Amino acid sequence: MMEVSEAIRNRKSVRRFSDAKVSDAAIKELLELAAQAPSAGNTQEWRFVVVRERETKQRLSEAYMIGRKYQLEAPVIIVVCADMEAIGDAYGERGKSLYAFQDTAAAVENMLLAAAGMGLATCWLGAFNEQAVRNALAIPERIRPVAMITLGYAGENIAKNMRKPLAEAAFSEIYGNPFK
Ligand SMILES: Cc1cc2nc3c(=O)[nH]c(=O)nc-3n(C[C@H](O)[C@H](O)[C@H](O)COP(=O)(O)O)c2cc1C
């Protein structure tokens, strides 16, 4: 396992995967690490559907809205969902429109970083037809699929996308005041 900062810097979106299988133990570890994320009031409303069968991946690829269908040929796809009933009304509109997705995004990022630390490649996919994903996996109405994570060993070696200079995103004391 590499240092957290190294895993963060190494992580990048990989869109082509090799045929190498991901062990069930590795998948279980990733799910356990995903669930270590913080969540509003410890709701833990993330739900994960692990897809490994070819026919199921095919159904997910039909729900994917970008032309690169090969992305869904990854050995594993983890569909991350938010249980909107679990977040409930405790936090009002903010819970339903913000916390539910922040909580699940935190779980996703944990998973991506843990995978990077284990030498695995991932890509976070958001461009899909939600109802088509629901239909493909028999996901109940109260559950919103929010991300599909393709997982495997890299089948391409691409450079990581550049980051903008920190000065564009970070300020000191007052918004707009350059961070030094
Ligand atoms: C909410 C979200 C949705 C995304 N959806 C897609 C997607 O549908 N297809 C895809 O190939 N990449 C998708 N990505 C990956 C981004 O394109 C990628 O993270 C970004 O270009 C930065 O590159 P990096 O991950 O290699 O650092 C998504 C990322 C996020 C956070």
The ligand as an ORCA input file, in Angstrom:
! r2SCAN-3c Opt
* xyz 0 1
  C     -19.140     13.526    -11.365
  C     -18.179     12.979    -12.401
  C     -18.693     12.433    -13.570
  C     -17.823     11.899    -14.534
  N     -18.357     11.286    -15.635
  C     -17.533     10.716    -16.542
  C     -18.073      9.987    -17.625
  O     -19.295      9.843    -17.765
  N     -17.201      9.425    -18.498
  C     -15.845      9.518    -18.351
  O     -15.125      8.955    -19.164
  N     -15.291     10.197    -17.319
  C     -16.113     10.795    -16.412
  N     -15.567     11.432    -15.313
  C     -14.087     11.507    -15.150
  C     -13.540     12.912    -15.441
  O     -13.584     13.152    -16.827
  C     -12.102     13.023    -14.903
  O     -12.098     12.803    -13.515
  C     -11.479     14.393    -15.187
  O     -11.329     14.604    -16.559
  C     -10.114     14.552    -14.504
  O      -9.220     13.554    -14.963
  P      -8.511     12.549    -13.940
  O      -9.609     11.789    -13.232
  O      -7.689     11.631    -14.803
  O      -7.701     13.339    -12.985
  C     -16.412     11.958    -14.339
  C     -15.922     12.507    -13.134
  C     -16.784     12.984    -12.178
  C     -16.229     13.507    -10.873
*
